[in-house]
Amino acid sequence: MAGLREQWRRTAMRTIQERALDLFDERGFGAVTIEEIAAAAEVSASSVYRYFGTKEGLLVADELDTMSPAGLADLVDPADPVTSLVEAVRRYEAPQEPAGEGPWRRVRYFFTEPSVRSAALAAMDRAARRIAPHLTDGPAGLDAAQARVAAQALAFGYFAALETWYDDGGARPIAGYVEDGLRPLRAVWGRGD
């Protein structure tokens, strides 16, 4: 039962995000209210607030936010978290249309709306805090403080790669930008390229 409920919740969240993006693309981020998003998605405004909290949260929310600690442990290889991150981006990006479509269409708001950028940076910080404990288990022998710094470097390096992709007009897949941008971090795990 919990599996079906979770699947319904994820489907509802994706629908709300897509309807919100349609409205933002049509009228601009600042001109759209939560109530209008709810009406377009055929849900209550309280559902939008419950799932996302804010309009900004609606744009930055992703599956990592709700991933269980076990799911996160499966995602992050403590021996090579850079490759883990690049592969996760590739899986996420693979079924998408060209730049500007699907989930990546929301990325431009990270860099054009200051309040969304702030929310995205806060989400990167939360992700890094969740990832850090998993980095102490690897062969690099990172202690808790080192793992926290490494996780922050991964998360904010990912954000910088997204911004480079955006600034470059989405000329190639995001995973390539992430891989290139995080290359210096590979030395931390003894996998310098």
BAMAR-20659 format. One record per residue (C-alpha): residue number from 1; residue in three letters; x, y, z. Coordinates in steps of 0.05 Angstrom, whole numbers, padded with zeros to 5 digits. Layout:
BEGIN
<pt><seq>NUM</seq><type>ALA</type><c1>X</c1><c2>Y</c2><c3>Z</c3></pt>
...
This chain:
BEGIN
<pt><seq>1</seq><type>MET</type><c1>00000</c1><c2>00000</c2><c3>00000</c3></pt>
<pt><seq>2</seq><type>ALA</type><c1>00056</c1><c2>00049</c2><c3>00017</c3></pt>
<pt><seq>3</seq><type>GLY</type><c1>00087</c1><c2>00035</c2><c3>-00051</c3></pt>
<pt><seq>4</seq><type>LEU</type><c1>00024</c1><c2>00056</c2><c3>-00088</c3></pt>
<pt><seq>5</seq><type>ARG</type><c1>00015</c1><c2>00117</c2><c3>-00044</c3></pt>
<pt><seq>6</seq><type>GLU</type><c1>00087</c1><c2>00138</c2><c3>-00057</c3></pt>
<pt><seq>7</seq><type>GLN</type><c1>00078</c1><c2>00128</c2><c3>-00132</c3></pt>
<pt><seq>8</seq><type>TRP</type><c1>00015</c1><c2>00170</c2><c3>-00131</c3></pt>
<pt><seq>9</seq><type>ARG</type><c1>00050</c1><c2>00224</c2><c3>-00091</c3></pt>
<pt><seq>10</seq><type>ARG</type><c1>00108</c1><c2>00227</c2><c3>-00141</c3></pt>
<pt><seq>11</seq><type>THR</type><c1>00060</c1><c2>00229</c2><c3>-00199</c3></pt>
<pt><seq>12</seq><type>ALA</type><c1>00020</c1><c2>00286</c2><c3>-00166</c3></pt>
<pt><seq>13</seq><type>MET</type><c1>00084</c1><c2>00324</c2><c3>-00152</c3></pt>
<pt><seq>14</seq><type>ARG</type><c1>00108</c1><c2>00318</c2><c3>-00224</c3></pt>
<pt><seq>15</seq><type>THR</type><c1>00040</c1><c2>00340</c2><c3>-00250</c3></pt>
<pt><seq>16</seq><type>ILE</type><c1>00041</c1><c2>00401</c2><c3>-00204</c3></pt>
<pt><seq>17</seq><type>GLN</type><c1>00112</c1><c2>00419</c2><c3>-00226</c3></pt>
<pt><seq>18</seq><type>GLU</type><c1>00094</c1><c2>00412</c2><c3>-00300</c3></pt>
<pt><seq>19</seq><type>ARG</type><c1>00031</c1><c2>00455</c2><c3>-00294</c3></pt>
<pt><seq>20</seq><type>ALA</type><c1>00071</c1><c2>00507</c2><c3>-00254</c3></pt>
<pt><seq>21</seq><type>LEU</type><c1>00125</c1><c2>00509</c2><c3>-00308</c3></pt>
<pt><seq>22</seq><type>ASP</type><c1>00072</c1><c2>00518</c2><c3>-00361</c3></pt>
<pt><seq>23</seq><type>LEU</type><c1>00046</c1><c2>00578</c2><c3>-00323</c3></pt>
<pt><seq>24</seq><type>PHE</type><c1>00115</c1><c2>00606</c2><c3>-00308</c3></pt>
<pt><seq>25</seq><type>ASP</type><c1>00136</c1><c2>00599</c2><c3>-00381</c3></pt>
<pt><seq>26</seq><type>GLU</type><c1>00071</c1><c2>00633</c2><c3>-00404</c3></pt>
<pt><seq>27</seq><type>ARG</type><c1>00065</c1><c2>00690</c2><c3>-00354</c3></pt>
<pt><seq>28</seq><type>GLY</type><c1>00130</c1><c2>00695</c2><c3>-00315</c3></pt>
<pt><seq>29</seq><type>PHE</type><c1>00150</c1><c2>00667</c2><c3>-00247</c3></pt>
<pt><seq>30</seq><type>GLY</type><c1>00129</c1><c2>00728</c2><c3>-00207</c3></pt>
<pt><seq>31</seq><type>ALA</type><c1>00060</c1><c2>00734</c2><c3>-00239</c3></pt>
<pt><seq>32</seq><type>VAL</type><c1>00036</c1><c2>00664</c2><c3>-00219</c3></pt>
<pt><seq>33</seq><type>THR</type><c1>00006</c1><c2>00646</c2><c3>-00151</c3></pt>
<pt><seq>34</seq><type>ILE</type><c1>00004</c1><c2>00580</c2><c3>-00115</c3></pt>
<pt><seq>35</seq><type>GLU</type><c1>-00072</c1><c2>00581</c2><c3>-00122</c3></pt>
<pt><seq>36</seq><type>GLU</type><c1>-00066</c1><c2>00587</c2><c3>-00198</c3></pt>
<pt><seq>37</seq><type>ILE</type><c1>-00017</c1><c2>00529</c2><c3>-00199</c3></pt>
<pt><seq>38</seq><type>ALA</type><c1>-00064</c1><c2>00487</c2><c3>-00157</c3></pt>
<pt><seq>39</seq><type>ALA</type><c1>-00122</c1><c2>00502</c2><c3>-00203</c3></pt>
<pt><seq>40</seq><type>ALA</type><c1>-00081</c1><c2>00484</c2><c3>-00265</c3></pt>
<pt><seq>41</seq><type>ALA</type><c1>-00059</c1><c2>00419</c2><c3>-00233</c3></pt>
<pt><seq>42</seq><type>GLU</type><c1>-00129</c1><c2>00404</c2><c3>-00207</c3></pt>
<pt><seq>43</seq><type>VAL</type><c1>-00106</c1><c2>00398</c2><c3>-00135</c3></pt>
<pt><seq>44</seq><type>SER</type><c1>-00117</c1><c2>00440</c2><c3>-00073</c3></pt>
<pt><seq>45</seq><type>ALA</type><c1>-00070</c1><c2>00497</c2><c3>-00056</c3></pt>
<pt><seq>46</seq><type>SER</type><c1>-00057</c1><c2>00462</c2><c3>00010</c3></pt>
<pt><seq>47</seq><type>SER</type><c1>-00030</c1><c2>00402</c2><c3>-00030</c3></pt>
<pt><seq>48</seq><type>VAL</type><c1>00019</c1><c2>00447</c2><c3>-00066</c3></pt>
<pt><seq>49</seq><type>TYR</type><c1>00042</c1><c2>00477</c2><c3>00000</c3></pt>
<pt><seq>50</seq><type>ARG</type><c1>00047</c1><c2>00408</c2><c3>00032</c3></pt>
<pt><seq>51</seq><type>TYR</type><c1>00089</c1><c2>00379</c2><c3>-00024</c3></pt>
<pt><seq>52</seq><type>PHE</type><c1>00133</c1><c2>00440</c2><c3>-00039</c3></pt>
<pt><seq>53</seq><type>GLY</type><c1>00124</c1><c2>00494</c2><c3>00014</c3></pt>
<pt><seq>54</seq><type>THR</type><c1>00136</c1><c2>00552</c2><c3>-00034</c3></pt>
<pt><seq>55</seq><type>LYS</type><c1>00137</c1><c2>00569</c2><c3>-00108</c3></pt>
<pt><seq>56</seq><type>GLU</type><c1>00213</c1><c2>00566</c2><c3>-00105</c3></pt>
<pt><seq>57</seq><type>GLY</type><c1>00210</c1><c2>00498</c2><c3>-00071</c3></pt>
<pt><seq>58</seq><type>LEU</type><c1>00166</c1><c2>00474</c2><c3>-00127</c3></pt>
<pt><seq>59</seq><type>LEU</type><c1>00222</c1><c2>00487</c2><c3>-00177</c3></pt>
<pt><seq>60</seq><type>VAL</type><c1>00280</c1><c2>00459</c2><c3>-00136</c3></pt>
<pt><seq>61</seq><type>ALA</type><c1>00245</c1><c2>00396</c2><c3>-00108</c3></pt>
<pt><seq>62</seq><type>ASP</type><c1>00270</c1><c2>00330</c2><c3>-00135</c3></pt>
<pt><seq>63</seq><type>GLU</type><c1>00272</c1><c2>00257</c2><c3>-00116</c3></pt>
<pt><seq>64</seq><type>LEU</type><c1>00336</c1><c2>00265</c2><c3>-00075</c3></pt>
<pt><seq>65</seq><type>ASP</type><c1>00297</c1><c2>00307</c2><c3>-00025</c3></pt>
<pt><seq>66</seq><type>THR</type><c1>00253</c1><c2>00248</c2><c3>-00006</c3></pt>
<pt><seq>67</seq><type>MET</type><c1>00301</c1><c2>00191</c2><c3>-00018</c3></pt>
<pt><seq>68</seq><type>SER</type><c1>00310</c1><c2>00145</c2><c3>00041</c3></pt>
<pt><seq>69</seq><type>PRO</type><c1>00378</c1><c2>00138</c2><c3>00074</c3></pt>
<pt><seq>70</seq><type>ALA</type><c1>00383</c1><c2>00068</c2><c3>00044</c3></pt>
<pt><seq>71</seq><type>GLY</type><c1>00366</c1><c2>00095</c2><c3>-00026</c3></pt>
<pt><seq>72</seq><type>LEU</type><c1>00418</c1><c2>00149</c2><c3>-00018</c3></pt>
<pt><seq>73</seq><type>ALA</type><c1>00470</c1><c2>00097</c2><c3>00004</c3></pt>
<pt><seq>74</seq><type>ASP</type><c1>00454</c1><c2>00058</c2><c3>-00060</c3></pt>
<pt><seq>75</seq><type>LEU</type><c1>00462</c1><c2>00121</c2><c3>-00102</c3></pt>
<pt><seq>76</seq><type>VAL</type><c1>00529</c1><c2>00145</c2><c3>-00072</c3></pt>
<pt><seq>77</seq><type>ASP</type><c1>00590</c1><c2>00101</c2><c3>-00081</c3></pt>
<pt><seq>78</seq><type>PRO</type><c1>00636</c1><c2>00125</c2><c3>-00025</c3></pt>
<pt><seq>79</seq><type>ALA</type><c1>00696</c1><c2>00100</c2><c3>-00066</c3></pt>
<pt><seq>80</seq><type>ASP</type><c1>00677</c1><c2>00144</c2><c3>-00125</c3></pt>
<pt><seq>81</seq><type>PRO</type><c1>00621</c1><c2>00194</c2><c3>-00111</c3></pt>
<pt><seq>82</seq><type>VAL</type><c1>00638</c1><c2>00236</c2><c3>-00172</c3></pt>
<pt><seq>83</seq><type>THR</type><c1>00622</c1><c2>00179</c2><c3>-00218</c3></pt>
<pt><seq>84</seq><type>SER</type><c1>00560</c1><c2>00165</c2><c3>-00177</c3></pt>
<pt><seq>85</seq><type>LEU</type><c1>00536</c1><c2>00236</c2><c3>-00187</c3></pt>
<pt><seq>86</seq><type>VAL</type><c1>00552</c1><c2>00237</c2><c3>-00261</c3></pt>
<pt><seq>87</seq><type>GLU</type><c1>00515</c1><c2>00171</c2><c3>-00271</c3></pt>
<pt><seq>88</seq><type>ALA</type><c1>00455</c1><c2>00197</c2><c3>-00232</c3></pt>
<pt><seq>89</seq><type>VAL</type><c1>00453</c1><c2>00258</c2><c3>-00277</c3></pt>
<pt><seq>90</seq><type>ARG</type><c1>00458</c1><c2>00214</c2><c3>-00339</c3></pt>
<pt><seq>91</seq><type>ARG</type><c1>00400</c1><c2>00170</c2><c3>-00316</c3></pt>
<pt><seq>92</seq><type>TYR</type><c1>00358</c1><c2>00232</c2><c3>-00300</c3></pt>
<pt><seq>93</seq><type>GLU</type><c1>00375</c1><c2>00266</c2><c3>-00365</c3></pt>
<pt><seq>94</seq><type>ALA</type><c1>00370</c1><c2>00206</c2><c3>-00412</c3></pt>
<pt><seq>95</seq><type>PRO</type><c1>00295</c1><c2>00204</c2><c3>-00426</c3></pt>
<pt><seq>96</seq><type>GLN</type><c1>00291</c1><c2>00280</c2><c3>-00434</c3></pt>
<pt><seq>97</seq><type>GLU</type><c1>00280</c1><c2>00321</c2><c3>-00496</c3></pt>
<pt><seq>98</seq><type>PRO</type><c1>00330</c1><c2>00373</c2><c3>-00519</c3></pt>
<pt><seq>99</seq><type>ALA</type><c1>00351</c1><c2>00429</c2><c3>-00472</c3></pt>
<pt><seq>100</seq><type>GLY</type><c1>00292</c1><c2>00468</c2><c3>-00444</c3></pt>
<pt><seq>101</seq><type>GLU</type><c1>00246</c1><c2>00408</c2><c3>-00441</c3></pt>
<pt><seq>102</seq><type>GLY</type><c1>00225</c1><c2>00360</c2><c3>-00385</c3></pt>
<pt><seq>103</seq><type>PRO</type><c1>00254</c1><c2>00368</c2><c3>-00315</c3></pt>
<pt><seq>104</seq><type>TRP</type><c1>00313</c1><c2>00409</c2><c3>-00342</c3></pt>
<pt><seq>105</seq><type>ARG</type><c1>00267</c1><c2>00464</c2><c3>-00365</c3></pt>
<pt><seq>106</seq><type>ARG</type><c1>00262</c1><c2>00486</c2><c3>-00293</c3></pt>
<pt><seq>107</seq><type>VAL</type><c1>00338</c1><c2>00496</c2><c3>-00288</c3></pt>
<pt><seq>108</seq><type>ARG</type><c1>00335</c1><c2>00563</c2><c3>-00323</c3></pt>
<pt><seq>109</seq><type>TYR</type><c1>00295</c1><c2>00591</c2><c3>-00265</c3></pt>
<pt><seq>110</seq><type>PHE</type><c1>00353</c1><c2>00574</c2><c3>-00218</c3></pt>
<pt><seq>111</seq><type>PHE</type><c1>00393</c1><c2>00626</c2><c3>-00255</c3></pt>
<pt><seq>112</seq><type>THR</type><c1>00341</c1><c2>00678</c2><c3>-00275</c3></pt>
<pt><seq>113</seq><type>GLU</type><c1>00301</c1><c2>00685</c2><c3>-00211</c3></pt>
<pt><seq>114</seq><type>PRO</type><c1>00341</c1><c2>00705</c2><c3>-00149</c3></pt>
<pt><seq>115</seq><type>SER</type><c1>00292</c1><c2>00674</c2><c3>-00100</c3></pt>
<pt><seq>116</seq><type>VAL</type><c1>00295</c1><c2>00608</c2><c3>-00138</c3></pt>
<pt><seq>117</seq><type>ARG</type><c1>00371</c1><c2>00610</c2><c3>-00138</c3></pt>
<pt><seq>118</seq><type>SER</type><c1>00371</c1><c2>00619</c2><c3>-00063</c3></pt>
<pt><seq>119</seq><type>ALA</type><c1>00324</c1><c2>00560</c2><c3>-00055</c3></pt>
<pt><seq>120</seq><type>ALA</type><c1>00367</c1><c2>00518</c2><c3>-00102</c3></pt>
<pt><seq>121</seq><type>LEU</type><c1>00430</c1><c2>00534</c2><c3>-00061</c3></pt>
<pt><seq>122</seq><type>ALA</type><c1>00393</c1><c2>00516</c2><c3>00003</c3></pt>
<pt><seq>123</seq><type>ALA</type><c1>00373</c1><c2>00450</c2><c3>-00030</c3></pt>
<pt><seq>124</seq><type>MET</type><c1>00446</c1><c2>00437</c2><c3>-00049</c3></pt>
<pt><seq>125</seq><type>ASP</type><c1>00466</c1><c2>00448</c2><c3>00024</c3></pt>
<pt><seq>126</seq><type>ARG</type><c1>00413</c1><c2>00399</c2><c3>00048</c3></pt>
<pt><seq>127</seq><type>ALA</type><c1>00435</c1><c2>00348</c2><c3>-00004</c3></pt>
<pt><seq>128</seq><type>ALA</type><c1>00508</c1><c2>00355</c2><c3>00018</c3></pt>
<pt><seq>129</seq><type>ARG</type><c1>00489</c1><c2>00345</c2><c3>00091</c3></pt>
<pt><seq>130</seq><type>ARG</type><c1>00452</c1><c2>00281</c2><c3>00072</c3></pt>
<pt><seq>131</seq><type>ILE</type><c1>00510</c1><c2>00255</c2><c3>00029</c3></pt>
<pt><seq>132</seq><type>ALA</type><c1>00567</c1><c2>00271</c2><c3>00077</c3></pt>
<pt><seq>133</seq><type>PRO</type><c1>00557</c1><c2>00212</c2><c3>00124</c3></pt>
<pt><seq>134</seq><type>HIS</type><c1>00562</c1><c2>00164</c2><c3>00065</c3></pt>
<pt><seq>135</seq><type>LEU</type><c1>00630</c1><c2>00190</c2><c3>00046</c3></pt>
<pt><seq>136</seq><type>THR</type><c1>00663</c1><c2>00167</c2><c3>00111</c3></pt>
<pt><seq>137</seq><type>ASP</type><c1>00654</c1><c2>00094</c2><c3>00091</c3></pt>
<pt><seq>138</seq><type>GLY</type><c1>00699</c1><c2>00096</c2><c3>00030</c3></pt>
<pt><seq>139</seq><type>PRO</type><c1>00772</c1><c2>00078</c2><c3>00018</c3></pt>
<pt><seq>140</seq><type>ALA</type><c1>00792</c1><c2>00152</c2><c3>00020</c3></pt>
<pt><seq>141</seq><type>GLY</type><c1>00786</c1><c2>00148</c2><c3>00096</c3></pt>
<pt><seq>142</seq><type>LEU</type><c1>00751</c1><c2>00215</c2><c3>00103</c3></pt>
<pt><seq>143</seq><type>ASP</type><c1>00734</c1><c2>00236</c2><c3>00174</c3></pt>
<pt><seq>144</seq><type>ALA</type><c1>00668</c1><c2>00271</c2><c3>00188</c3></pt>
<pt><seq>145</seq><type>ALA</type><c1>00695</c1><c2>00341</c2><c3>00175</c3></pt>
<pt><seq>146</seq><type>GLN</type><c1>00730</c1><c2>00321</c2><c3>00111</c3></pt>
<pt><seq>147</seq><type>ALA</type><c1>00667</c1><c2>00285</c2><c3>00087</c3></pt>
<pt><seq>148</seq><type>ARG</type><c1>00626</c1><c2>00347</c2><c3>00100</c3></pt>
<pt><seq>149</seq><type>VAL</type><c1>00674</c1><c2>00390</c2><c3>00059</c3></pt>
<pt><seq>150</seq><type>ALA</type><c1>00677</c1><c2>00338</c2><c3>00003</c3></pt>
<pt><seq>151</seq><type>ALA</type><c1>00601</c1><c2>00332</c2><c3>00001</c3></pt>
<pt><seq>152</seq><type>GLN</type><c1>00594</c1><c2>00408</c2><c3>-00003</c3></pt>
<pt><seq>153</seq><type>ALA</type><c1>00645</c1><c2>00409</c2><c3>-00059</c3></pt>
<pt><seq>154</seq><type>LEU</type><c1>00605</c1><c2>00356</c2><c3>-00097</c3></pt>
<pt><seq>155</seq><type>ALA</type><c1>00538</c1><c2>00390</c2><c3>-00087</c3></pt>
<pt><seq>156</seq><type>PHE</type><c1>00560</c1><c2>00461</c2><c3>-00102</c3></pt>
<pt><seq>157</seq><type>GLY</type><c1>00605</c1><c2>00436</c2><c3>-00158</c3></pt>
<pt><seq>158</seq><type>TYR</type><c1>00544</c1><c2>00404</c2><c3>-00188</c3></pt>
<pt><seq>159</seq><type>PHE</type><c1>00507</c1><c2>00471</c2><c3>-00183</c3></pt>
<pt><seq>160</seq><type>ALA</type><c1>00565</c1><c2>00507</c2><c3>-00217</c3></pt>
<pt><seq>161</seq><type>ALA</type><c1>00563</c1><c2>00455</c2><c3>-00273</c3></pt>
<pt><seq>162</seq><type>LEU</type><c1>00489</c1><c2>00468</c2><c3>-00281</c3></pt>
<pt><seq>163</seq><type>GLU</type><c1>00502</c1><c2>00542</c2><c3>-00286</c3></pt>
<pt><seq>164</seq><type>THR</type><c1>00557</c1><c2>00532</c2><c3>-00337</c3></pt>
<pt><seq>165</seq><type>TRP</type><c1>00509</c1><c2>00488</c2><c3>-00378</c3></pt>
<pt><seq>166</seq><type>TYR</type><c1>00456</c1><c2>00543</c2><c3>-00374</c3></pt>
<pt><seq>167</seq><type>ASP</type><c1>00505</c1><c2>00598</c2><c3>-00392</c3></pt>
<pt><seq>168</seq><type>ASP</type><c1>00529</c1><c2>00556</c2><c3>-00451</c3></pt>
<pt><seq>169</seq><type>GLY</type><c1>00457</c1><c2>00551</c2><c3>-00477</c3></pt>
<pt><seq>170</seq><type>GLY</type><c1>00451</c1><c2>00476</c2><c3>-00463</c3></pt>
<pt><seq>171</seq><type>ALA</type><c1>00499</c1><c2>00461</c2><c3>-00520</c3></pt>
<pt><seq>172</seq><type>ARG</type><c1>00511</c1><c2>00390</c2><c3>-00496</c3></pt>
<pt><seq>173</seq><type>PRO</type><c1>00483</c1><c2>00343</c2><c3>-00442</c3></pt>
<pt><seq>174</seq><type>ILE</type><c1>00488</c1><c2>00367</c2><c3>-00370</c3></pt>
<pt><seq>175</seq><type>ALA</type><c1>00525</c1><c2>00304</c2><c3>-00349</c3></pt>
<pt><seq>176</seq><type>GLY</type><c1>00584</c1><c2>00325</c2><c3>-00392</c3></pt>
<pt><seq>177</seq><type>TYR</type><c1>00588</c1><c2>00392</c2><c3>-00355</c3></pt>
<pt><seq>178</seq><type>VAL</type><c1>00583</c1><c2>00356</c2><c3>-00288</c3></pt>
<pt><seq>179</seq><type>GLU</type><c1>00637</c1><c2>00307</c2><c3>-00307</c3></pt>
<pt><seq>180</seq><type>ASP</type><c1>00684</c1><c2>00361</c2><c3>-00332</c3></pt>
<pt><seq>181</seq><type>GLY</type><c1>00670</c1><c2>00408</c2><c3>-00275</c3></pt>
<pt><seq>182</seq><type>LEU</type><c1>00679</c1><c2>00356</c2><c3>-00220</c3></pt>
<pt><seq>183</seq><type>ARG</type><c1>00743</c1><c2>00326</c2><c3>-00250</c3></pt>
<pt><seq>184</seq><type>PRO</type><c1>00788</c1><c2>00362</c2><c3>-00200</c3></pt>
<pt><seq>185</seq><type>LEU</type><c1>00750</c1><c2>00328</c2><c3>-00143</c3></pt>
<pt><seq>186</seq><type>ARG</type><c1>00768</c1><c2>00259</c2><c3>-00168</c3></pt>
<pt><seq>187</seq><type>ALA</type><c1>00836</c1><c2>00267</c2><c3>-00135</c3></pt>
<pt><seq>188</seq><type>VAL</type><c1>00803</c1><c2>00265</c2><c3>-00067</c3></pt>
<pt><seq>189</seq><type>TRP</type><c1>00783</c1><c2>00193</c2><c3>-00080</c3></pt>
<pt><seq>190</seq><type>GLY</type><c1>00849</c1><c2>00175</c2><c3>-00115</c3></pt>
<pt><seq>191</seq><type>ARG</type><c1>00816</c1><c2>00174</c2><c3>-00183</c3></pt>
<pt><seq>192</seq><type>GLY</type><c1>00848</c1><c2>00234</c2><c3>-00216</c3></pt>
<pt><seq>193</seq><type>ASP</type><c1>00839</c1><c2>00235</c2><c3>-00292</c3></pt>
